Amino acid sequence: MSPTPAATPTTKSRILDAQSIHQKIVRIAFEILEDNYDEKEIVIAGICRNDEGYALAERIAAELRRIGSLNIHLTSINLDKKHPTSKPIEMGVTPELVDGKVVVIVDDVANTGRTLLYAVKPLLDMAPKKIRVAVLVDRRHKAYPVSADYVGTSLSTTLHEHIDVNLSGDQPGVFLS
């Protein structure tokens, strides 16, 4: 019997630490305020309530409240990231709240652009004033025509590399594996 090959451990490189993430969030919040200086309220919509996209949206909303005087509505867009057409996309906001408002969709990583594109879809029926996208990490190899308006950091990666975002827990950070 031949020996079983040992599994190769996945090497993770830290791209951003907790302090760097915080600085990126502050900068994104200031960019959102500057881009929307004439607005009275903004809707911040985090992707997937139990995911890092929504956790990032919470932090951006908190920072916007701290540095600005806008009325911030935090909500979620829930969809299956791997199979976005398998079940209906759930919006945590009413059309009346979105009507005529600026909506900033927030996700942790813009990978192929597919998740962000599907997140926009239900908002189109709600008549927002404009839709913007904020991400902590923007990968450069999009398969869909979506670009982020507010970006923490951009990475040129291979298709085989994976980005892990951990905003809570023992070791917050952004990791490349």
C-alpha positions in Angstrom: 0.0 0.0 0.0 1.4 3.4 -1.0 1.4 6.2 1.5 -1.3 8.8 1.2 0.1 12.1 0.0 0.0 14.8 2.6 -2.4 17.7 2.0 -0.6 20.8 1.1 -1.4 23.6 3.6 -2.9 26.7 2.2 -0.6 29.7 2.7 -2.4 32.9 3.7 -0.8 36.3 3.3 -2.2 39.1 5.3 -3.0 42.0 3.0 -4.7 44.3 5.5 -4.7 44.3 9.3 -7.4 45.6 11.6 -5.9 49.2 11.7 -5.6 49.3 7.9 -9.2 48.1 7.4 -10.4 50.9 9.8 -8.5 53.5 7.8 -10.0 52.2 4.5 -13.5 52.4 6.0 -12.9 56.0 7.2 -11.7 56.9 3.7 -14.6 55.2 2.0 -17.0 57.1 4.3 -15.5 60.4 3.5 -15.6 59.6 -0.2 -19.3 58.8 0.1 -20.0 62.1 1.9 -18.0 64.1 -0.6 -19.8 62.4 -3.5 -23.2 63.1 -1.9 -22.7 66.4 -0.1 -26.1 67.7 -1.2 -28.1 64.7 0.0 -30.1 64.6 3.3 -30.2 60.8 3.5 -28.5 57.8 2.0 -29.3 54.1 2.0 -26.4 51.8 2.8 -27.3 48.3 1.6 -24.9 45.5 2.7 -24.9 42.3 0.8 -26.0 39.2 2.8 -26.9 39.9 6.4 -24.8 37.1 7.8 -21.7 37.9 5.7 -18.8 40.2 5.8 -20.4 42.4 3.2 -23.1 43.4 5.6 -20.6 43.7 8.5 -18.6 46.2 6.3 -21.9 48.1 5.6 -22.5 48.4 9.3 -19.1 49.9 9.9 -19.4 52.3 7.0 -22.8 53.4 8.2 -21.4 54.0 11.7 -18.5 56.0 10.3 -20.9 58.1 8.2 -23.0 58.8 11.3 -19.9 59.8 13.2 -18.4 62.2 10.6 -21.5 63.6 8.8 -25.0 64.9 9.4 -26.8 62.6 6.9 -29.7 60.4 7.8 -28.3 56.9 7.2 -30.6 54.0 6.5 -28.8 50.6 6.9 -30.4 47.7 5.2 -29.4 44.3 3.6 -29.7 42.6 0.3 -29.9 38.9 0.8 -29.0 36.6 -2.1 -27.3 33.3 -2.7 -23.8 34.4 -3.9 -23.0 31.1 -5.6 -26.4 30.7 -7.2 -28.2 34.1 -7.3 -31.1 32.9 -9.5 -31.9 29.9 -7.2 -34.1 31.9 -4.9 -35.6 35.3 -4.8 -33.4 38.2 -3.7 -34.7 39.7 -0.4 -34.5 43.4 0.2 -34.5 44.7 3.8 -36.0 48.0 2.6 -39.3 49.2 1.1 -39.5 50.8 -2.3 -40.7 54.0 -0.7 -37.5 54.4 1.4 -35.3 53.9 -1.8 -37.4 56.2 -4.1 -35.4 59.2 -5.0 -32.5 58.3 -2.7 -28.9 57.5 -3.2 -28.2 53.8 -2.5 -24.7 52.5 -1.8 -24.4 48.7 -2.2 -21.6 47.4 0.0 -19.7 44.1 -0.3 -16.4 42.9 1.1 -14.8 41.7 -2.2 -15.7 42.5 -5.8 -14.6 39.4 -7.5 -16.3 38.7 -10.8 -18.9 41.3 -10.4 -21.8 38.8 -10.5 -23.0 39.3 -6.9 -23.0 43.1 -7.3 -24.9 42.9 -10.6 -27.6 40.7 -9.1 -27.8 43.0 -6.0 -28.6 46.0 -8.3 -31.4 44.1 -10.0 -34.2 44.6 -7.4 -33.2 48.2 -6.8 -34.0 49.1 -10.4 -37.7 48.7 -9.7 -37.5 51.0 -6.7 -36.4 54.2 -8.5 -33.4 55.3 -6.6 -31.7 58.6 -7.5 -28.4 56.8 -8.0 -26.7 53.6 -7.1 -23.1 53.4 -6.1 -20.9 50.4 -5.0 -18.4 50.3 -2.2 -16.1 47.4 -1.6 -13.2 46.8 0.7 -11.2 44.8 -1.9 -11.6 45.1 -5.6 -10.2 42.4 -7.8 -9.2 43.3 -11.3 -10.5 40.4 -13.3 -14.2 41.1 -13.6 -16.4 38.8 -15.7 -19.4 41.2 -15.5 -19.5 44.9 -16.3 -19.6 46.2 -12.7 -17.1 48.6 -11.2 -16.9 49.8 -7.6 -17.2 53.6 -6.9 -15.6 53.4 -3.5 -12.7 51.0 -3.0 -10.6 50.2 0.0 -7.8 48.5 -2.0 -7.4 47.0 -5.4 -5.6 43.8 -6.1 -4.4 42.2 -9.3 -4.7 38.5 -8.5 -4.8 35.2 -10.4 -8.1 33.5 -10.9 -6.9 30.7 -8.6 -6.1 33.0 -5.6 -8.8 33.6 -3.0 -9.4 36.7 -0.8 -10.7 36.1 2.7 -12.1 39.0 4.7 -12.5 38.7 8.4 -13.9 41.8 10.1 -14.5 40.2 13.5 -13.1 37.3 15.4 -9.6 36.6 16.6 -7.6 37.9 13.7 -9.4 40.6 11.8 -7.8 41.2 8.4 -7.9 40.6 4.7 -6.0 37.5 3.6 -4.8 36.2 0.2 -4.5 32.5 -0.3 
